[in-house]
């Protein structure tokens, strides 16, 4: 599946989730969705979480661009398996960060149903897509090296030392 199709799916999930959340909220949770204090309460954590998502995306994207490309490779593509840095403790650190984008958007929008229902469902769908699509493509691209890497390094890792690597400058 092409990268632009993935971006389109991802954008559709985010914008569709936002629209669905607002529609549900206006019908069922109007009192909370229209409460300015609720919006203030959710805005700050949403902005902090969004900042963390962007930090992780930028850092891991730069690592992939620097170490995952050899020779002439299309933008946003890799042809070398990166297993150093944060990739030595987590196979999908960029995706780990991006998993929290729906929740950050939901918090910023102050949509109760997006926060509680839609964002978690989208996060689960993202994990399924990573497992079913990204992992399969990585095996096709890198073969036995990636299979070995899968056995040694978890898809995501919540150990403090790994998260420190993910967020340190």
C-alpha positions in Angstrom: 0.0 0.0 0.0 1.5 3.3 -1.0 2.5 6.0 1.4 0.1 8.5 0.0 -2.8 6.1 0.4 -1.8 5.6 4.1 -1.7 9.4 4.6 -5.1 9.7 3.0 -6.5 6.9 5.3 -4.9 8.5 8.3 -6.3 12.0 7.5 -9.7 10.4 6.9 -9.6 8.7 10.3 -8.6 11.9 12.1 -11.0 14.3 10.3 -13.8 11.7 10.2 -13.2 11.0 13.9 -13.4 14.7 14.7 -16.5 15.2 12.7 -18.2 12.1 14.2 -17.2 13.1 17.7 -18.7 16.6 17.3 -21.9 15.2 15.8 -22.3 12.7 18.6 -21.5 15.4 21.2 -24.0 17.9 19.9 -26.7 15.2 20.0 -25.8 13.4 23.2 -23.2 15.4 25.2 -24.1 19.0 24.4 -23.9 20.1 28.0 -20.3 19.0 28.2 -19.2 19.8 24.6 -20.5 23.4 24.9 -18.9 23.9 28.4 -16.0 26.3 28.1 -14.4 24.9 31.3 -14.3 21.4 29.8 -12.5 22.8 26.7 -10.0 24.6 28.9 -9.5 21.5 30.9 -8.8 19.3 27.8 -6.9 21.9 25.7 -3.7 22.0 27.7 -3.1 18.2 27.9 -4.1 18.0 24.2 -1.5 20.6 23.2 1.2 18.9 25.4 0.4 15.5 23.9 0.5 17.0 20.4 3.9 18.6 21.1 5.2 15.1 22.2 3.7 13.5 19.0 5.5 16.1 16.8 8.7 15.7 18.7 8.8 11.9 18.3 7.8 12.1 14.6 10.5 14.7 13.8 13.2 12.8 15.7 12.4 9.4 14.3 11.8 10.7 10.8 15.2 12.4 10.8 16.8 9.1 12.0 15.1 7.2 9.1 16.1 9.8 6.6 19.7 9.7 7.8 20.3 6.0 8.5 17.6 4.3 6.5 18.5 5.4 3.1 21.4 4.4 0.9 21.8 5.7 -2.6 18.9 7.2 -4.6 15.7 6.6 -2.6 12.4 8.3 -3.0 11.5 10.8 -0.3 9.8 9.2 2.7 11.1 5.7 1.7 13.9 3.6 3.2 16.1 0.9 1.9 18.2 0.1 5.0 16.9 -1.4 8.2 17.5 0.9 11.1 18.2 -0.9 14.4 20.2 1.7 16.3 19.2 4.5 18.7 15.6 4.2 19.8 15.1 1.6 17.1 17.2 -0.8 19.2 14.5 -0.9 21.9 11.3 -0.4 19.8 10.6 -1.4 16.2 8.0 1.3 15.5 8.9 4.4 17.6 7.4 6.8 15.0 4.2 4.9 15.0 4.2 4.8 18.7 4.2 8.6 18.8 1.6 8.9 16.1 -0.7 6.5 18.0 -1.4 9.4 20.3 -2.3 11.9 17.6 -6.0 11.0 17.6 -6.2 11.5 21.4 -4.3 14.8 21.2 -6.7 16.0 18.5 -9.7 14.8 20.6 -8.4 16.7 23.6 -7.7 19.9 21.7 -11.2 19.7 20.2 -12.7 19.0 23.6 -15.0 16.3 22.2 -16.0 13.9 24.9 -17.1 11.1 22.5 -13.9 11.5 20.4 -11.8 11.3 23.6 -13.5 8.3 25.2 -14.7 6.3 22.2 -13.4 7.3 18.8 -9.7 8.1 19.6 -9.2 4.7 21.4 -10.8 2.8 18.5 -8.6 4.7 16.0 -5.5 3.9 18.1 -6.4 0.2 18.1 -7.0 0.4 14.3 -3.6 2.0 13.9 -1.9 -0.8 15.8 -3.7 -3.4 13.7 -2.6 -1.6 10.5 1.0 -1.5 11.7 0.9 -5.2 12.6 -0.8 -6.4 9.4 0.6 -3.9 6.8 3.9 -2.3 8.0 5.3 -5.5 9.5 4.5 -7.6 6.4 6.0 -4.9 4.1 9.2 -4.7 6.3 9.5 -8.5 6.1 9.2 -8.4 2.3 11.7 -5.5 2.1 14.3 -6.7 4.6 13.7 -10.5 4.8 15.5 -12.5 7.5 17.1 -9.4 9.0 13.7 -8.1 9.9 12.5 -11.4 11.2 15.5 -11.6 13.5 14.9 -8.0 14.5 11.2 -8.8 15.3 12.3 -11.6 17.6 14.8 -9.4 19.4 12.9 -6.0 19.7 9.3 -5.4 20.6 6.9 -3.5 18.4 6.5 -0.9 21.2 8.3 -0.6 24.5 7.2 1.3 27.6 10.4 0.7 29.6 11.6 4.1 31.0 15.0 3.8 29.4 13.4 3.3 26.0 11.0 6.1 26.4 13.9 8.3 27.6 15.7 7.6 24.3 12.5 8.4 22.4 12.1 11.8 24.0 15.6 13.0 24.6 17.1 15.6 22.3 
